[in-house]
Amino acid sequence: MEEKKDSRSIKFTTDEGVEIDLFVVADTKINGKNYLLVTDSESDMEANAYILKELASDNKEVAYDLVTNEKELNAVGEIFNELS
């Protein structure tokens, strides 16, 4: 999964090759890893939120993956909750 940064949004390519727009709500660094809190709509109160973790990358594009590990998701989610 890869993304291209814009000032407030990113183009995220899923494992299936589908490109979607995500909007960056917040970012943080925990234990040397960068995380993004993103949503699939900038204005919809019913939008879905996701946490992405930056992966190591050898090229100029930054790659992120969805955080799916429940323990990591809860821990990072708590940090984003405290930041808001």
C-alpha positions as CSV (number, residue, x, y, z in Angstrom):
1,M,0.0,0.0,0.0
2,E,1.4,3.4,-1.0
3,E,0.5,7.0,-0.6
4,K,1.4,10.3,-2.1
5,K,1.3,13.3,0.3
6,D,-0.7,16.4,-0.3
7,S,-1.1,19.1,2.3
8,R,-4.2,17.6,3.8
9,S,-5.0,14.5,1.8
10,I,-3.3,11.4,0.4
11,K,-3.9,9.0,-2.4
12,F,-3.9,5.5,-0.9
13,T,-3.5,2.5,-3.0
14,T,-5.0,-0.7,-1.5
15,D,-3.5,-4.2,-2.0
16,E,-6.2,-4.7,-4.7
17,G,-4.8,-1.7,-6.6
18,V,-7.8,0.6,-5.9
19,E,-6.8,4.2,-5.3
20,I,-8.8,6.1,-2.7
21,D,-8.5,9.6,-1.2
22,L,-7.9,9.8,2.5
23,F,-7.8,13.0,4.6
24,V,-5.1,13.4,7.3
25,V,-6.6,14.3,10.6
26,A,-3.5,14.0,12.7
27,D,0.0,12.5,12.7
28,T,2.3,11.4,15.5
29,K,5.6,9.5,16.0
30,I,5.7,6.6,18.6
31,N,8.8,4.6,19.3
32,G,10.4,5.9,16.1
33,K,7.4,5.0,13.9
34,N,5.2,7.5,12.1
35,Y,1.4,7.1,12.3
36,L,-1.4,8.9,10.5
37,L,-5.0,9.2,11.6
38,V,-7.0,9.5,8.4
39,T,-10.6,9.6,7.4
40,D,-12.4,8.7,4.1
41,S,-14.4,12.0,4.1
42,E,-13.4,15.5,5.0
43,S,-16.9,16.6,5.7
44,D,-19.1,13.6,6.5
45,M,-19.8,13.1,10.2
46,E,-20.3,9.4,9.5
47,A,-16.8,9.0,7.9
48,N,-14.7,6.0,8.6
49,A,-11.4,6.6,10.4
50,Y,-8.2,4.6,10.0
51,I,-4.8,4.5,11.5
52,L,-1.9,4.0,9.1
53,K,1.7,3.1,10.0
54,E,4.7,4.2,7.9
55,L,6.7,1.3,6.4
56,A,10.4,1.3,5.7
57,S,10.9,2.4,2.1
58,D,13.9,2.4,-0.3
59,N,12.4,4.8,-2.8
60,K,11.2,8.4,-2.6
61,E,7.5,7.5,-2.1
62,V,6.4,6.9,1.4
63,A,4.5,3.6,2.0
64,Y,1.9,3.1,4.7
65,D,-0.1,0.1,5.9
66,L,-3.4,-0.1,7.8
67,V,-2.8,-0.9,11.5
68,T,-4.8,-4.0,12.1
69,N,-3.2,-5.5,15.2
70,E,-5.8,-4.8,17.9
71,K,-3.2,-4.1,20.7
72,E,-1.3,-1.6,18.5
73,L,-4.5,-0.1,17.2
74,N,-5.8,0.6,20.7
75,A,-2.5,2.0,21.9
76,V,-2.1,4.4,19.0
77,G,-5.8,5.3,19.1
78,E,-5.4,6.3,22.7
79,I,-2.5,8.6,21.7
80,F,-4.5,10.2,19.0
81,N,-7.4,10.6,21.4
82,E,-5.1,12.4,23.9
83,L,-3.8,14.7,21.1
84,S,-7.3,15.9,20.1
